[in-house]
Amino acid sequence: MDSKILILPSIENVGSGYCIDQCLVSELSKWDKAEEKMSSLLPAIPLNGKLIIETTPHGAGDMFHRMWMDDSNGFIKKKIWLVVGIYTQTDRRIKRGCSPDFLTKTMDYNSLLVASGI
């Protein structure tokens, strides 16, 4: 199998010239010129390919928000919650069972996921 993992920068012609079977787009809601970049990237993904977009919401009206709100665009939409713990090495030894005190040292991150081809 001749496979590669590519990490491409968020430039205006991102994906141009490639055939991308599986693509992860990270933090689309914060991209400058998201529409231009996605219009270059989307043709590089074949119809049987997979596109996953994960992002932290960044306000109404941007490209990601419009994709999320459009029920007819064919994307599968999932809302996920990530909990990130903030604790010291000493806390790590004590809190392995996730005691209630541990919860006072966590932050919830709300992320939205849009995927196709899954």
TIKELO-829816 format. One record per atom (N, C-alpha, C): residue in three letters; atom name; z negated, x negated, y. Coordinates in nm, 4 decimals, padded with zeros to 6 digits. Layout:
N
+-----+----+----------+----------+----------+
:   r :  a :        Z :        X :        Y :
+-----+----+----------+----------+----------+
: ala : CA :        Z :        X :        Y :
...
+-----+----+----------+----------+----------+
# end
This chain:
118
+-----+----+----------+----------+----------+
:   r :  a :        Z :        X :        Y :
+-----+----+----------+----------+----------+
: met :  N :  00.0000 : -00.0847 : -00.1171 :
: met : CA :  00.0000 :  00.0000 :  00.0000 :
: met :  C :  00.0000 : -00.0895 :  00.1237 :
: asp :  N :  00.0860 : -00.0594 :  00.2170 :
: asp : CA :  00.0971 : -00.1373 :  00.3395 :
: asp :  C :  00.0327 : -00.0577 :  00.4535 :
: ser :  N : -00.0986 : -00.0694 :  00.4678 :
: ser : CA : -00.1719 :  00.0069 :  00.5683 :
: ser :  C : -00.2272 : -00.0863 :  00.6748 :
: lys :  N : -00.2485 : -00.0299 :  00.7930 :
: lys : CA : -00.3077 : -00.1049 :  00.9033 :
: lys :  C : -00.4044 : -00.0146 :  00.9771 :
: ile :  N : -00.5039 : -00.0762 :  01.0358 :
: ile : CA : -00.5910 : -00.0072 :  01.1295 :
: ile :  C : -00.5612 : -00.0672 :  01.2661 :
: leu :  N : -00.5183 :  00.0173 :  01.3578 :
: leu : CA : -00.4856 : -00.0276 :  01.4929 :
: leu :  C : -00.5851 :  00.0310 :  01.5911 :
: ile :  N : -00.6247 : -00.0483 :  01.6857 :
: ile : CA : -00.7061 : -00.0003 :  01.7975 :
: ile :  C : -00.6199 : -00.0189 :  01.9205 :
: leu :  N : -00.5804 :  00.0929 :  01.9795 :
: leu : CA : -00.4886 :  00.0888 :  02.0925 :
: leu :  C : -00.5625 :  00.1236 :  02.2211 :
: pro :  N : -00.5269 :  00.0590 :  02.3299 :
: pro : CA : -00.5908 :  00.0914 :  02.4577 :
: pro :  C : -00.5381 :  00.2243 :  02.5114 :
: ser :  N : -00.6132 :  00.2816 :  02.5999 :
: ser : CA : -00.5744 :  00.4082 :  02.6622 :
: ser :  C : -00.4779 :  00.3809 :  02.7776 :
: ile :  N : -00.3559 :  00.3404 :  02.7424 :
: ile : CA : -00.2531 :  00.3158 :  02.8444 :
: ile :  C : -00.1582 :  00.4347 :  02.8475 :
: glu :  N : -00.0753 :  00.4445 :  02.9493 :
: glu : CA :  00.0071 :  00.5638 :  02.9669 :
: glu :  C :  00.1061 :  00.5866 :  02.8540 :
: asn :  N :  00.1543 :  00.4822 :  02.7886 :
: asn : CA :  00.2490 :  00.5021 :  02.6780 :
: asn :  C :  00.1844 :  00.4732 :  02.5428 :
: val :  N :  00.0578 :  00.5052 :  02.5295 :
: val : CA : -00.0169 :  00.4795 :  02.4064 :
: val :  C :  00.0513 :  00.5489 :  02.2885 :
: gly :  N :  00.0671 :  00.4767 :  02.1794 :
: gly : CA :  00.1281 :  00.5315 :  02.0589 :
: gly :  C :  00.2785 :  00.5242 :  02.0553 :
: ser :  N :  00.3415 :  00.5013 :  02.1677 :
: ser : CA :  00.4870 :  00.4967 :  02.1730 :
: ser :  C :  00.5398 :  00.3856 :  02.0827 :
: gly :  N :  00.6345 :  00.4207 :  01.9962 :
: gly : CA :  00.6926 :  00.3233 :  01.9049 :
: gly :  C :  00.6212 :  00.3127 :  01.7717 :
: tyr :  N :  00.5146 :  00.3880 :  01.7526 :
: tyr : CA :  00.4390 :  00.3858 :  01.6272 :
: tyr :  C :  00.4602 :  00.5156 :  01.5499 :
: cys :  N :  00.4340 :  00.5109 :  01.4214 :
: cys : CA :  00.4206 :  00.6304 :  01.3379 :
: cys :  C :  00.2763 :  00.6271 :  01.2881 :
: ile :  N :  00.1934 :  00.7135 :  01.3417 :
: ile : CA :  00.0496 :  00.7094 :  01.3169 :
: ile :  C :  00.0121 :  00.8225 :  01.2225 :
: asp :  N : -00.0306 :  00.7872 :  01.1018 :
: asp : CA : -00.0643 :  00.8869 :  01.0013 :
: asp :  C : -00.1982 :  00.9543 :  01.0302 :
: gln :  N : -00.2974 :  00.8769 :  01.0744 :
: gln : CA : -00.4283 :  00.9308 :  01.1078 :
: gln :  C : -00.4729 :  00.8695 :  01.2389 :
: cys :  N : -00.5141 :  00.9538 :  01.3315 :
: cys : CA : -00.5461 :  00.9060 :  01.4661 :
: cys :  C : -00.6805 :  00.9631 :  01.5109 :
: leu :  N : -00.7659 :  00.8764 :  01.5623 :
: leu : CA : -00.8925 :  00.9171 :  01.6234 :
: leu :  C : -00.8825 :  00.8894 :  01.7729 :
: val :  N : -00.8965 :  00.9934 :  01.8514 :
: val : CA : -00.8981 :  00.9814 :  01.9973 :
: val :  C : -01.0433 :  00.9981 :  02.0404 :
: ser :  N : -01.0951 :  00.8999 :  02.1102 :
: ser : CA : -01.2351 :  00.9021 :  02.1492 :
: ser :  C : -01.2504 :  00.9271 :  02.2988 :
: glu :  N : -01.3412 :  01.0170 :  02.3333 :
: glu : CA : -01.3774 :  01.0497 :  02.4716 :
: glu :  C : -01.2575 :  01.0922 :  02.5567 :
: leu :  N : -01.1740 :  01.1800 :  02.5016 :
: leu : CA : -01.0571 :  01.2301 :  02.5741 :
: leu :  C : -01.0953 :  01.2941 :  02.7069 :
: ser :  N : -01.2083 :  01.3608 :  02.7128 :
: ser : CA : -01.2467 :  01.4305 :  02.8362 :
: ser :  C : -01.2692 :  01.3338 :  02.9526 :
: lys :  N : -01.2824 :  01.2059 :  02.9242 :
: lys : CA : -01.3064 :  01.1083 :  03.0300 :
: lys :  C : -01.1850 :  01.0195 :  03.0582 :
: trp :  N : -01.0727 :  01.0437 :  02.9905 :
: trp : CA : -00.9519 :  00.9639 :  03.0135 :
: trp :  C : -00.8900 :  00.9979 :  03.1482 :
: asp :  N : -00.8443 :  00.8977 :  03.2197 :
: asp : CA : -00.7578 :  00.9196 :  03.3358 :
: asp :  C : -00.6192 :  00.9526 :  03.2832 :
: lys :  N : -00.5498 :  01.0444 :  03.3482 :
: lys : CA : -00.4131 :  01.0827 :  03.3112 :
: lys :  C : -00.4028 :  01.1214 :  03.1632 :
: ala :  N : -00.4983 :  01.2007 :  03.1170 :
: ala : CA : -00.5042 :  01.2388 :  02.9754 :
: ala :  C : -00.3767 :  01.3086 :  02.9293 :
: glu :  N : -00.3202 :  01.3967 :  03.0131 :
: glu : CA : -00.2000 :  01.4698 :  02.9738 :
: glu :  C : -00.0837 :  01.3749 :  02.9479 :
: glu :  N : -00.0645 :  01.2758 :  03.0360 :
: glu : CA :  00.0454 :  01.1799 :  03.0201 :
: glu :  C :  00.0259 :  01.0965 :  02.8933 :
: lys :  N : -00.0954 :  01.0517 :  02.8705 :
: lys : CA : -00.1226 :  00.9677 :  02.7543 :
: lys :  C : -00.1074 :  01.0459 :  02.6245 :
: met :  N : -00.1572 :  01.1682 :  02.6208 :
: met : CA : -00.1454 :  01.2489 :  02.4998 :
: met :  C : -00.0004 :  01.2907 :  02.4754 :
: ser :  N :  00.0778 :  01.3101 :  02.5814 :
: ser : CA :  00.2187 :  01.3450 :  02.5612 :
: ser :  C :  00.2959 :  01.2275 :  02.5028 :
: ser :  N :  00.2471 :  01.1063 :  02.5184 :
: ser : CA :  00.3062 :  00.9893 :  02.4553 :
: ser :  C :  00.2538 :  00.9716 :  02.3134 :
: leu :  N :  00.1273 :  01.0025 :  02.2907 :
: leu : CA :  00.0640 :  00.9812 :  02.1609 :
: leu :  C :  00.1037 :  01.0868 :  02.0574 :
: leu :  N :  00.1068 :  01.2128 :  02.0955 :
: leu : CA :  00.1294 :  01.3208 :  01.9996 :
: leu :  C :  00.2615 :  01.3082 :  01.9222 :
: pro :  N :  00.3732 :  01.2689 :  01.9841 :
: pro : CA :  00.4967 :  01.2538 :  01.9064 :
: pro :  C :  00.4899 :  01.1430 :  01.8011 :
: ala :  N :  00.3960 :  01.0519 :  01.8123 :
: ala : CA :  00.3817 :  00.9426 :  01.7161 :
: ala :  C :  00.3096 :  00.9864 :  01.5883 :
: ile :  N :  00.2514 :  01.1065 :  01.5895 :
: ile : CA :  00.1773 :  01.1575 :  01.4745 :
: ile :  C :  00.2653 :  01.2595 :  01.4022 :
: pro :  N :  00.3029 :  01.2320 :  01.2777 :
: pro : CA :  00.3900 :  01.3270 :  01.2059 :
: pro :  C :  00.3189 :  01.4595 :  01.1801 :
: leu :  N :  00.3968 :  01.5614 :  01.1465 :
: leu : CA :  00.3405 :  01.6945 :  01.1239 :
: leu :  C :  00.2368 :  01.6959 :  01.0125 :
: asn :  N :  00.2511 :  01.6079 :  00.9136 :
: asn : CA :  00.1518 :  01.6025 :  00.8063 :
: asn :  C :  00.0425 :  01.4984 :  00.8346 :
: gly :  N :  00.0408 :  01.4427 :  00.9541 :
: gly : CA : -00.0622 :  01.3469 :  00.9940 :
: gly :  C : -00.1890 :  01.4166 :  01.0389 :
: lys :  N : -00.2888 :  01.3375 :  01.0724 :
: lys : CA : -00.4165 :  01.3921 :  01.1180 :
: lys :  C : -00.4493 :  01.3363 :  01.2554 :
: leu :  N : -00.4942 :  01.4243 :  01.3414 :
: leu : CA : -00.5413 :  01.3867 :  01.4738 :
: leu :  C : -00.6829 :  01.4388 :  01.4875 :
: ile :  N : -00.7760 :  01.3500 :  01.5179 :
: ile : CA : -00.9143 :  01.3891 :  01.5436 :
: ile :  C : -00.9480 :  01.3456 :  01.6858 :
: ile :  N : -00.9984 :  01.4387 :  01.7621 :
: ile : CA : -01.0406 :  01.4104 :  01.8999 :
: ile :  C : -01.1893 :  01.4374 :  01.9060 :
: glu :  N : -01.2682 :  01.3340 :  01.9404 :
: glu : CA : -01.4123 :  01.3553 :  01.9592 :
: glu :  C : -01.4444 :  01.3157 :  02.1022 :
: thr :  N : -01.5286 :  01.3963 :  02.1630 :
: thr : CA : -01.5611 :  01.3682 :  02.3025 :
: thr :  C : -01.6895 :  01.4382 :  02.3428 :
: thr :  N : -01.7520 :  01.3851 :  02.4425 :
: thr : CA : -01.8630 :  01.4522 :  02.5091 :
: thr :  C : -01.8018 :  01.5394 :  02.6177 :
: pro :  N : -01.8387 :  01.6673 :  02.6264 :
: pro : CA : -01.7808 :  01.7530 :  02.7308 :
: pro :  C : -01.8014 :  01.6929 :  02.8690 :
: his :  N : -01.6999 :  01.7086 :  02.9522 :
: his : CA : -01.7045 :  01.6469 :  03.0849 :
: his :  C : -01.6647 :  01.7445 :  03.1947 :
: gly :  N : -01.6727 :  01.8732 :  03.1676 :
: gly : CA : -01.6441 :  01.9716 :  03.2708 :
: gly :  C : -01.5268 :  02.0610 :  03.2349 :
: ala :  N : -01.5227 :  02.1758 :  03.2997 :
: ala : CA : -01.4179 :  02.2740 :  03.2746 :
: ala :  C : -01.2870 :  02.2339 :  03.3406 :
: gly :  N : -01.1769 :  02.2662 :  03.2729 :
: gly : CA : -01.0452 :  02.2492 :  03.3315 :
: gly :  C : -00.9701 :  02.1242 :  03.2898 :
: asp :  N : -01.0382 :  02.0247 :  03.2331 :
: asp : CA : -00.9645 :  01.9050 :  03.1925 :
: asp :  C : -00.8866 :  01.9354 :  03.0636 :
: met :  N : -00.8051 :  01.8412 :  03.0199 :
: met : CA : -00.7192 :  01.8641 :  02.9045 :
: met :  C : -00.7985 :  01.9023 :  02.7804 :
: phe :  N : -00.9076 :  01.8313 :  02.7543 :
: phe : CA : -00.9859 :  01.8620 :  02.6357 :
: phe :  C : -01.0436 :  02.0026 :  02.6435 :
: his :  N : -01.0941 :  02.0419 :  02.7569 :
: his : CA : -01.1517 :  02.1753 :  02.7720 :
: his :  C : -01.0459 :  02.2821 :  02.7447 :
: arg :  N : -00.9261 :  02.2617 :  02.7944 :
: arg : CA : -00.8187 :  02.3585 :  02.7701 :
: arg :  C : -00.7838 :  02.3642 :  02.6209 :
: met :  N : -00.7803 :  02.2482 :  02.5546 :
: met : CA : -00.7536 :  02.2455 :  02.4104 :
: met :  C : -00.8641 :  02.3188 :  02.3343 :
: trp :  N : -00.9872 :  02.2972 :  02.3762 :
: trp : CA : -01.1022 :  02.3583 :  02.3087 :
: trp :  C : -01.1003 :  02.5103 :  02.3232 :
: met :  N : -01.0643 :  02.5588 :  02.4404 :
: met : CA : -01.0692 :  02.7018 :  02.4689 :
: met :  C : -00.9485 :  02.7776 :  02.4135 :
: asp :  N : -00.8388 :  02.7102 :  02.3846 :
: asp : CA : -00.7160 :  02.7747 :  02.3366 :
: asp :  C : -00.7281 :  02.8048 :  02.1868 :
: asp :  N : -00.7424 :  02.9325 :  02.1532 :
: asp : CA : -00.7582 :  02.9717 :  02.0129 :
: asp :  C : -00.6267 :  02.9701 :  01.9353 :
: ser :  N : -00.5145 :  02.9547 :  02.0049 :
: ser : CA : -00.3846 :  02.9640 :  01.9382 :
: ser :  C : -00.3172 :  02.8286 :  01.9171 :
: asn :  N : -00.3855 :  02.7172 :  01.9446 :
: asn : CA : -00.3183 :  02.5875 :  01.9378 :
: asn :  C : -00.3202 :  02.5233 :  01.7994 :
: gly :  N : -00.3840 :  02.5855 :  01.7008 :
: gly : CA : -00.3810 :  02.5349 :  01.5644 :
: gly :  C : -00.4840 :  02.4283 :  01.5327 :
: phe :  N : -00.5664 :  02.3897 :  01.6284 :
: phe : CA : -00.6695 :  02.2896 :  01.6026 :
: phe :  C : -00.7922 :  02.3542 :  01.5401 :
: ile :  N : -00.8565 :  02.2813 :  01.4514 :
: ile : CA : -00.9851 :  02.3209 :  01.3948 :
: ile :  C : -01.0919 :  02.2652 :  01.4884 :
: lys :  N : -01.1829 :  02.3481 :  01.5333 :
: lys : CA : -01.2822 :  02.3058 :  01.6317 :
: lys :  C : -01.4212 :  02.3091 :  01.5720 :
: lys :  N : -01.4951 :  02.2012 :  01.5914 :
: lys : CA : -01.6315 :  02.1923 :  01.5408 :
: lys :  C : -01.7208 :  02.1367 :  01.6500 :
: lys :  N : -01.8392 :  02.1937 :  01.6599 :
: lys : CA : -01.9392 :  02.1454 :  01.7539 :
: lys :  C : -02.0451 :  02.0729 :  01.6723 :
: ile :  N : -02.0728 :  01.9490 :  01.7080 :
: ile : CA : -02.1711 :  01.8709 :  01.6337 :
: ile :  C : -02.2800 :  01.8216 :  01.7280 :
: trp :  N : -02.3971 :  01.8013 :  01.6735 :
: trp : CA : -02.5103 :  01.7477 :  01.7489 :
: trp :  C : -02.5495 :  01.6141 :  01.6879 :
: leu :  N : -02.5654 :  01.5164 :  01.7711 :
: leu : CA : -02.6126 :  01.3855 :  01.7269 :
: leu :  C : -02.7507 :  01.3637 :  01.7851 :
: val :  N : -02.8416 :  01.3165 :  01.7048 :
: val : CA : -02.9756 :  01.2846 :  01.7527 :
: val :  C : -02.9919 :  01.1339 :  01.7414 :
: val :  N : -03.0189 :  01.0722 :  01.8542 :
: val : CA : -03.0347 :  00.9271 :  01.8589 :
: val :  C : -03.1808 :  00.8966 :  01.8853 :
: gly :  N : -03.2437 :  00.8228 :  01.7948 :
: gly : CA : -03.3843 :  00.7886 :  01.8109 :
: gly :  C : -03.4025 :  00.6639 :  01.8945 :
: ile :  N : -03.5043 :  00.6653 :  01.9769 :
: ile : CA : -03.5392 :  00.5490 :  02.0576 :
: ile :  C : -03.6818 :  00.5123 :  02.0212 :
: tyr :  N : -03.6983 :  00.4011 :  01.9512 :
: tyr : CA : -03.8319 :  00.3612 :  01.9108 :
: tyr :  C : -03.8361 :  00.2108 :  01.8872 :
: thr :  N : -03.9561 :  00.1585 :  01.8849 :
: thr : CA : -03.9756 :  00.0146 :  01.8689 :
: thr :  C : -03.9804 : -00.0222 :  01.7214 :
: gln :  N : -03.9860 : -00.1508 :  01.6919 :
: gln : CA : -03.9974 : -00.1959 :  01.5532 :
: gln :  C : -04.1250 : -00.1423 :  01.4888 :
: thr :  N : -04.2349 : -00.1383 :  01.5644 :
: thr : CA : -04.3603 : -00.0833 :  01.5122 :
: thr :  C : -04.3427 :  00.0644 :  01.4811 :
: asp :  N : -04.2794 :  00.1386 :  01.5721 :
: asp : CA : -04.2541 :  00.2804 :  01.5488 :
: asp :  C : -04.1709 :  00.3001 :  01.4232 :
: arg :  N : -04.0750 :  00.2115 :  01.3991 :
: arg : CA : -03.9864 :  00.2245 :  01.2841 :
: arg :  C : -04.0664 :  00.2228 :  01.1540 :
: arg :  N : -04.1674 :  00.1373 :  01.1465 :
: arg : CA : -04.2490 :  00.1316 :  01.0248 :
: arg :  C : -04.3322 :  00.2589 :  01.0096 :
: ile :  N : -04.3804 :  00.3144 :  01.1177 :
: ile : CA : -04.4688 :  00.4309 :  01.1138 :
: ile :  C : -04.3899 :  00.5609 :  01.0973 :
: lys :  N : -04.2758 :  00.5717 :  01.1605 :
: lys : CA : -04.2067 :  00.6989 :  01.1739 :
: lys :  C : -04.0976 :  00.7248 :  01.0694 :
: arg :  N : -04.0943 :  00.6542 :  00.9632 :
: arg : CA : -03.9856 :  00.6719 :  00.8653 :
: arg :  C : -03.9734 :  00.8151 :  00.8167 :
: gly :  N : -04.0814 :  00.8899 :  00.8173 :
: gly : CA : -04.0773 :  01.0291 :  00.7728 :
: gly :  C : -04.0405 :  01.1257 :  00.8836 :
: cys :  N : -04.0019 :  01.0771 :  00.9991 :
: cys : CA : -03.9657 :  01.1608 :  01.1144 :
: cys :  C : -04.0783 :  01.2562 :  01.1520 :
: ser :  N : -04.1927 :  01.1997 :  01.1812 :
: ser : CA : -04.3073 :  01.2807 :  01.2221 :
: ser :  C : -04.2762 :  01.3511 :  01.3545 :
: pro :  N : -04.3558 :  01.4545 :  01.3897 :
: pro : CA : -04.3311 :  01.5259 :  01.5156 :
: pro :  C : -04.3305 :  01.4345 :  01.6378 :
: asp :  N : -04.4110 :  01.3262 :  01.6354 :
: asp : CA : -04.4120 :  01.2334 :  01.7483 :
: asp :  C : -04.2763 :  01.1667 :  01.7664 :
: phe :  N : -04.2061 :  01.1442 :  01.6554 :
: phe : CA : -04.0738 :  01.0826 :  01.6634 :
: phe :  C : -03.9804 :  01.1672 :  01.7488 :
: leu :  N : -03.9925 :  01.3000 :  01.7373 :
: leu : CA : -03.9032 :  01.3886 :  01.8103 :
: leu :  C : -03.9205 :  01.3766 :  01.9603 :
: thr :  N : -04.0355 :  01.3312 :  02.0067 :
: thr : CA : -04.0538 :  01.3146 :  02.1505 :
: thr :  C : -03.9786 :  01.1918 :  02.2009 :
: lys :  N : -03.9309 :  01.1085 :  02.1101 :
: lys : CA : -03.8593 :  00.9876 :  02.1493 :
: lys :  C : -03.7116 :  00.9945 :  02.1131 :
: thr :  N : -03.6561 :  01.1143 :  02.1028 :
: thr : CA : -03.5155 :  01.1283 :  02.0698 :
: thr :  C : -03.4403 :  01.1943 :  02.1832 :
: met :  N : -03.3099 :  01.1734 :  02.1807 :
: met : CA : -03.2219 :  01.2391 :  02.2768 :
: met :  C : -03.1144 :  01.3105 :  02.1977 :
: asp :  N : -03.0808 :  01.4317 :  02.2370 :
: asp : CA : -02.9729 :  01.5058 :  02.1726 :
: asp :  C : -02.8445 :  01.4823 :  02.2500 :
: tyr :  N : -02.7387 :  01.4535 :  02.1770 :
: tyr : CA : -02.6059 :  01.4399 :  02.2365 :
: tyr :  C : -02.5183 :  01.5492 :  02.1792 :
: asn :  N : -02.4593 :  01.6265 :  02.2652 :
: asn : CA : -02.3720 :  01.7347 :  02.2236 :
: asn :  C : -02.2294 :  01.6814 :  02.2274 :
: ser :  N : -02.1624 :  01.6799 :  02.1149 :
: ser : CA : -02.0238 :  01.6353 :  02.1080 :
: ser :  C : -01.9373 :  01.7456 :  02.0514 :
: leu :  N : -01.8160 :  01.7488 :  02.0957 :
: leu : CA : -01.7202 :  01.8469 :  02.0483 :
: leu :  C : -01.6102 :  01.7746 :  01.9734 :
: leu :  N : -01.5605 :  01.8358 :  01.8693 :
: leu : CA : -01.4612 :  01.7743 :  01.7836 :
: leu :  C : -01.3436 :  01.8697 :  01.7685 :
: val :  N : -01.2258 :  01.8184 :  01.7920 :
: val : CA : -01.1031 :  01.8950 :  01.7701 :
: val :  C : -01.0226 :  01.8177 :  01.6675 :
: ala :  N : -00.9746 :  01.8848 :  01.5635 :
: ala : CA : -00.9009 :  01.8141 :  01.4595 :
: ala :  C : -00.7809 :  01.8954 :  01.4142 :
: ser :  N : -00.6784 :  01.8264 :  01.3723 :
: ser : CA : -00.5619 :  01.8900 :  01.3136 :
: ser :  C : -00.5370 :  01.8279 :  01.1778 :
: gly :  N : -00.4686 :  01.9008 :  01.0913 :
: gly : CA : -00.4285 :  01.8469 :  00.9630 :
: gly :  C : -00.5401 :  01.8316 :  00.8627 :
: ile :  N : -00.6536 :  01.8930 :  00.8865 :
: ile : CA : -00.7671 :  01.8800 :  00.7938 :
: ile :  C : -00.7720 :  02.0016 :  00.7040 :
+-----+----+----------+----------+----------+
# end
